[in-house]
Amino acid sequence: MTWALIGVVVVLVVAIVATFRVARSARAALAGAAARAATAEAGIGEAQRSAADAAVSAETLVAAERSRAQLAADRATQAEARLALARQEAATSVPEPGVAHLQALWSLALLDQDRSWRLTMALPQGTDDGHRSRSLADALEGEVSRIREETGTPGTLEVSLDDEPGPGDALLVLRCVQGLLAVLARHSQAFDLRVVTGDGRLVATVACDDFDGPDTVADETTALLSAVRGARGEVDIDRDTDGRLRATFSLPAS
């Protein structure tokens, strides 16, 4: 009887120990599953937040692209409106053919003068450098600057006009001044250019210091005189009161 009871007790103890071990393993497995579930939930939350952030970023990018596209469309619309307005103004204020041609030639001469000045100054076309020929005085200023840069000859400019000359007169003055400076400036130590209105004429005078150029200067100025004679232009060469060589171009002011 005693050994049988002991055997039963031993079996019960073994069974209890085994039960405890199984329960502990079950609890550990349950805790691990719970931890993995929590990690999975955290991962899901992070993924959801990332997806939400990505959606917001995408919406922001789409909104920015739409804004840029709208801005480009607005600018195109404004450009079209300005072009249409310019065409309308041009259509309602068309001058006589001869005057229109002179205005066109004068505008082209201003553009050419600006181009030459920019090339001499090694400036790219379209830069905002504060220089743009809009009048005869502006064009002459650019020409004097260009000559100074190309030849190294210092020069000054004085312009005193009662009114802005018409395109034909302005073009003649600019071209003749360019011709005179091309002949005289390279062979002088310095020059002064003066363009004034006086006695009903436009007068451009180039006075040179220490001119040491060739004798062909007379031939060059004679060629200028022949070119402008049809417009009643005059070209003279003499000496001023200081003994400087002086070349003068004049024509009737319109």
C-alpha positions in Angstrom: 0.0 0.0 0.0 2.7 2.4 0.9 4.6 2.0 -2.3 1.5 2.3 -4.4 0.7 5.6 -2.6 4.2 6.9 -3.2 3.9 6.0 -6.9 0.6 7.8 -7.2 2.1 10.9 -5.5 5.1 10.8 -7.8 2.8 10.6 -10.8 0.8 13.5 -9.6 3.9 15.6 -8.9 5.2 14.8 -12.4 1.9 15.7 -13.9 1.7 19.0 -12.0 5.2 19.9 -13.0 4.5 19.1 -16.6 1.3 21.2 -16.5 3.2 24.2 -15.1 5.8 23.9 -17.8 3.2 23.7 -20.5 1.3 26.7 -19.0 4.6 28.7 -18.8 5.4 27.9 -22.4 1.9 28.8 -23.4 2.2 32.1 -21.6 5.6 32.8 -23.2 4.2 32.0 -26.6 1.2 34.2 -26.0 3.5 37.1 -24.9 5.6 36.6 -28.0 2.6 36.6 -30.2 1.3 39.7 -28.5 4.7 41.5 -29.0 4.8 40.5 -32.6 1.2 41.7 -33.0 2.2 45.1 -31.4 5.2 45.3 -33.7 3.0 44.6 -36.7 0.5 47.2 -35.6 3.3 49.7 -35.2 4.6 48.9 -38.7 1.1 49.2 -40.1 0.8 52.6 -38.4 4.1 53.8 -39.8 3.2 52.6 -43.2 -0.1 54.4 -43.0 1.7 57.6 -41.9 4.2 57.2 -44.8 1.4 56.7 -47.2 -0.4 59.8 -45.9 2.8 61.8 -46.1 3.4 60.6 -49.7 -0.2 61.5 -50.6 0.3 65.0 -49.2 3.6 65.4 -51.0 2.1 64.2 -54.2 -0.8 66.7 -53.8 1.7 69.5 -53.1 3.7 68.7 -56.2 0.5 68.5 -58.3 -0.6 71.9 -56.9 2.8 73.4 -57.6 2.8 72.1 -61.2 -0.7 73.5 -61.7 0.4 76.8 -60.3 3.4 76.9 -62.6 1.3 75.9 -65.6 -1.2 78.6 -64.7 1.5 81.2 -64.4 2.9 80.3 -67.8 -0.5 80.5 -69.3 -1.1 83.9 -67.7 2.2 85.2 -69.1 1.4 83.9 -72.5 -2.0 85.6 -72.3 -0.4 88.9 -71.3 2.2 88.6 -74.1 -0.6 88.0 -76.6 -2.5 90.9 -75.2 0.5 93.3 -75.5 1.2 92.1 -79.0 -2.4 92.6 -80.0 -2.3 96.1 -78.5 0.9 96.9 -80.3 -0.6 95.7 -83.6 -3.7 97.8 -83.0 -1.7 100.9 -82.2 0.4 100.3 -85.3 -2.7 99.9 -87.4 -4.3 103.1 -86.1 -1.2 105.3 -86.4 0.5 104.3 -89.6 2.5 107.3 -91.0 3.0 108.1 -94.6 5.2 105.5 -96.5 8.2 107.8 -96.8 8.1 108.8 -93.1 7.5 105.2 -92.1 10.6 104.1 -94.1 12.7 106.7 -92.4 11.4 105.7 -89.0 12.2 102.1 -89.7 15.7 103.0 -90.9 16.3 105.1 -87.8 15.1 102.3 -85.5 17.3 99.8 -87.4 20.3 102.2 -87.1 19.7 102.4 -83.3 19.6 98.7 -83.0 22.8 98.4 -85.1 24.5 101.0 -83.0 23.5 99.2 -79.7 24.8 95.9 -81.2 28.1 97.4 -82.1 28.5 99.0 -78.7 27.7 95.7 -76.9 30.1 93.8 -79.1 32.9 96.3 -78.4 32.1 96.1 -74.6 31.9 92.3 -74.8 28.4 92.3 -73.4 25.8 89.6 -74.2 22.7 90.8 -76.1 19.7 91.7 -73.9 21.6 92.4 -70.7 20.2 95.1 -68.5 23.3 97.3 -68.4 21.5 100.7 -68.4 22.5 101.6 -72.0 19.8 101.6 -74.7 19.7 104.0 -77.6 16.3 105.8 -77.7 17.3 109.2 -79.1 20.0 110.8 -81.1 21.9 111.8 -77.9 21.8 108.2 -76.6 23.1 106.9 -80.0 25.9 109.5 -80.0 26.8 108.6 -76.5 27.1 105.0 -77.4 29.2 105.8 -80.4 31.6 107.9 -78.5 31.9 105.1 -75.8 32.5 102.5 -78.6 35.2 104.7 -80.3 36.9 105.2 -76.9 36.9 101.5 -76.2 38.1 100.5 -79.7 40.8 103.1 -80.3 41.8 104.1 -76.7 41.3 107.7 -77.8 39.6 109.8 -75.1 36.6 111.7 -76.3 33.8 113.9 -74.9 30.3 114.6 -76.1 28.1 117.6 -75.9 24.5 117.6 -77.2 22.3 120.7 -77.2 19.2 120.4 -79.4 16.1 122.5 -79.4 14.0 119.5 -80.3 14.6 115.8 -81.0 15.3 115.6 -84.7 13.1 113.7 -87.1 14.3 110.2 -88.0 15.7 111.2 -91.3 17.8 114.1 -89.9 18.9 112.0 -86.9 20.0 109.1 -89.2 22.0 111.5 -91.3 23.7 113.1 -88.3 24.5 109.7 -86.7 26.0 108.3 -89.9 28.0 111.3 -90.7 29.4 111.5 -87.1 30.3 107.8 -87.4 32.1 108.6 -90.7 34.0 111.5 -89.2 35.0 109.7 -86.1 36.2 106.7 -88.1 38.4 109.1 -90.1 39.7 111.3 -87.3 39.5 109.5 -83.9 42.2 106.9 -84.6 44.8 109.5 -85.5 44.2 111.9 -82.7 45.3 112.1 -79.1 41.7 113.2 -78.0 38.5 114.5 -79.6 35.5 116.5 -78.6 32.1 115.9 -80.4 29.5 118.7 -80.2 26.0 118.4 -81.8 23.9 121.5 -81.6 21.0 123.3 -83.2 21.8 126.8 -84.5 20.6 129.1 -87.3 18.1 126.6 -88.5 20.6 123.9 -89.0 21.8 120.7 -87.2 25.6 121.0 -86.7 27.9 118.2 -85.6 31.5 119.2 -85.0 34.5 116.9 -84.2 37.6 118.8 -82.9 40.8 116.7 -82.7 43.9 117.2 -80.5 47.3 116.5 -82.2 45.8 115.0 -85.4 48.6 113.0 -87.2 46.5 111.1 -89.8 47.1 110.7 -93.5 46.5 113.2 -96.1 43.6 111.1 -97.4 41.4 112.6 -94.6 40.3 115.2 -97.2 39.3 112.5 -99.6 37.3 110.7 -96.9 35.4 113.9 -96.0 34.8 114.7 -99.6 33.1 111.3 -100.0 30.9 112.2 -97.0 30.1 115.5 -98.6 29.1 113.8 -101.8 26.8 111.4 -99.9 24.9 114.1 -98.1 24.8 116.8 -100.7 21.4 115.7 -101.9 20.0 116.5 -98.4 21.7 119.9 -98.5 24.3 118.7 -96.1 27.7 120.4 -95.8 31.1 119.1 -94.6 33.9 121.4 -93.8 37.4 121.0 -92.4 39.3 123.8 -90.8 41.2 124.7 -87.6 39.6 126.1 -84.4 40.9 129.0 -82.3 43.2 126.5 -80.5 44.7 125.2 -83.7 43.0 121.9 -83.5 41.7 120.1 -86.6 38.0 120.5 -86.8 35.5 118.7 -89.1 31.9 120.0 -89.2 28.8 118.5 -90.7 25.6 120.4 -90.9 22.2 120.2 -92.6 19.0 122.1 -92.5 16.9 121.2 -89.4 13.5 119.9 -90.5 
